[in-house]
Amino acid sequence: MKGLVLFEERQVRRVWSEAEQKWYFSVQDVLEILTGSADVKQYVKKLKSRDPELGANWGTVCTLVAMTAADGKTRKIQAASAEGLLRLIQSVPSQKAEPFKRWLAKVGYERLQEIENPELAARRMREIYRQKGYSETWIEKRMRGIAVRDELTDEWKKRGLKEQTEYAILTAEISKATFGMTPKEYRDYKGLGRLGDNLRDHMNDLELIFTMLGEASTTEIVRNTDALGFSKNRRAAREGGRVAGDARKALEKKSGRRVSTKENYLETPERLKRLRDKEAPESDQP
């Protein structure tokens, strides 16, 4: 989302969905920036009447997500993922929306390229991680973890589970059984204060491996038992996580060290210095 620079000039509320691995943005905040409207609710009504297709699919494009308001209280407000947000932007007749529309055209073109050649998407993601200073071995595990996660969510999708609420609960069950912590508890353990800090981007090699094991085991159990409905999939998530949790405990017993660590990859002054030192050219002096 770095391409949407305009968002950074004004505060836009957003939350990260750990279960879906994507951002949700406040529709109200974005429309206020793009339109200058003082009454976003009325603007949304006009928007839906001007664009009947958008109006008919409003519930798919926007969903209710809990976010913190200016008064510090948490309320459920209309929010959209990056994909939904870009769909909204297409319908906004404002000069301020033009940079977003051009960016959307560029992203759309890149996406078509990726559909024709899926390796391009993987290459782009690898390059982003390299620029952030991650090692090649870590990147390999992270990429494999994404593929394992996709396999699991594909199975959940086939079984009609709800993406936001039920995916989040099932993900928490796997994590709890694997590490003894839900994703939220794990984030707190690692000191990740910002909601947008992707927990998995702050895991070390072993943490990624056991995350993959928990999710891959769950996928295997779901398939082999043909788990249907939320309760059966919840049981499969606990069992899959337990497979990884038992393996983690066995390793910790043999090694004498915990797999879960408080280590993270936040861009602290110390970490940035390490990256600068790593990138600095070697001295020619003997």
C-alpha positions, 0 to 999 in steps of 0.5 A, spaced: 500 500 500 506 504 499 503 506 492 497 510 496 501 516 498 495 520 499 493 516 505 499 518 509 498 525 508 491 524 512 490 519 518 486 513 515 484 508 520 486 501 519 486 494 522 490 488 520 486 481 519 491 476 521 487 471 519 486 473 512 493 477 512 490 483 509 489 490 511 482 493 512 481 501 511 476 505 514 471 507 508 469 514 512 476 516 512 478 515 505 472 518 502 472 524 507 479 525 504 477 524 497 471 528 496 471 533 502 464 531 504 462 533 511 456 527 510 459 521 508 453 517 509 449 521 504 455 521 499 455 513 500 448 513 498 449 518 492 455 513 490 451 507 490 445 510 486 450 513 481 453 506 481 448 501 481 453 495 481 457 498 487 450 498 490 448 491 489 455 489 491 456 494 497 456 488 502 461 484 499 465 491 498 464 493 505 464 490 511 463 492 519 470 492 522 472 494 529 476 500 529 478 505 535 474 512 534 477 519 535 474 519 542 478 512 544 472 508 544 472 502 539 466 501 534 464 497 528 465 501 522 464 500 515 471 498 512 474 495 506 480 491 504 485 494 499 481 490 493 474 493 495 477 500 497 480 500 489 473 498 487 470 504 491 475 509 488 473 507 481 466 510 482 469 517 486 468 523 481 474 527 484 480 529 481 483 527 488 482 520 486 485 520 479 492 518 482 489 512 485 486 510 479 492 511 475 495 506 480 490 502 480 491 501 472 498 500 473 497 494 479 491 491 474 496 491 469 501 487 473 496 483 476 494 480 469 502 479 468 502 475 474 496 471 472 500 469 465 506 468 469 505 466 477 512 467 478 512 474 477 508 475 483 513 471 487 519 475 485 516 481 487 514 479 494 521 476 494 524 483 492 520 487 497 523 482 503 530 483 500 529 490 501 527 490 508 534 486 509 531 479 510 536 473 509 535 468 503 533 462 507 528 466 511 525 469 505 524 461 502 521 459 509 516 465 508 514 464 501 513 457 503 509 459 509 504 463 504 503 457 500 501 453 506 497 458 508 493 459 502 492 451 501 489 451 508 484 457 507 482 454 500 480 448 504 476 453 509 473 456 503 471 450 500 467 448 506 463 455 506 467 458 512 466 465 513 473 469 512 473 474 517 470 471 523 471 464 523 478 464 519 480 468 525 478 463 530 480 457 527 487 461 526 487 462 533 486 455 535 492 453 531 496 458 534 494 456 541 495 449 540 502 450 536 505 455 541 501 456 547 499 463 544 493 466 540 496 471 534 494 477 539 498 474 545 504 472 540 504 479 538 504 482 545 509 477 547 514 480 541 512 487 542 508 489 536 504 495 538 502 497 531 496 493 528 499 493 521 505 489 523 504 482 520 506 477 526 509 472 521 514 477 518 517 478 525 518 470 526 525 467 526 526 460 522 523 455 527 517 459 528 515 459 521 517 452 520 512 450 526 507 455 524 507 451 517 507 445 520 501 447 524 497 449 518 499 443 514 497 438 519 490 442 519 489 442 512 491 434 512 486 433 517 481 437 514 481 433 507 482 426 510 476 427 515 472 431 510 471 436 515 464 440 514 461 446 518 465 450 523 465 446 529 468 440 525 473 445 522 475 448 529 476 441 532 481 439 526 485 446 527 486 444 534 488 437 532 493 440 527 496 445 532 497 440 537 501 436 532 506 442 531 505 443 539 508 436 540 513 437 536 515 444 538 515 441 545 520 435 543 525 440 540 525 444 546 526 438 551 532 436 547 535 443 545 533 446 552 531 452 548 524 455 547 522 456 540 518 462 541 522 468 542 521 476 543 525 477 537 522 481 532 524 485 525 522 492 527 526 497 524 529 500 531 535 504 531 539 498 532 536 494 527 537 499 522 544 500 524 545 493 523 542 493 516 547 499 514 553 496 516 551 490 512 550 494 506 556 498 507 562 496 502 568 492 505 574 496 506 580 496 501 585 496 507 588 490 509 
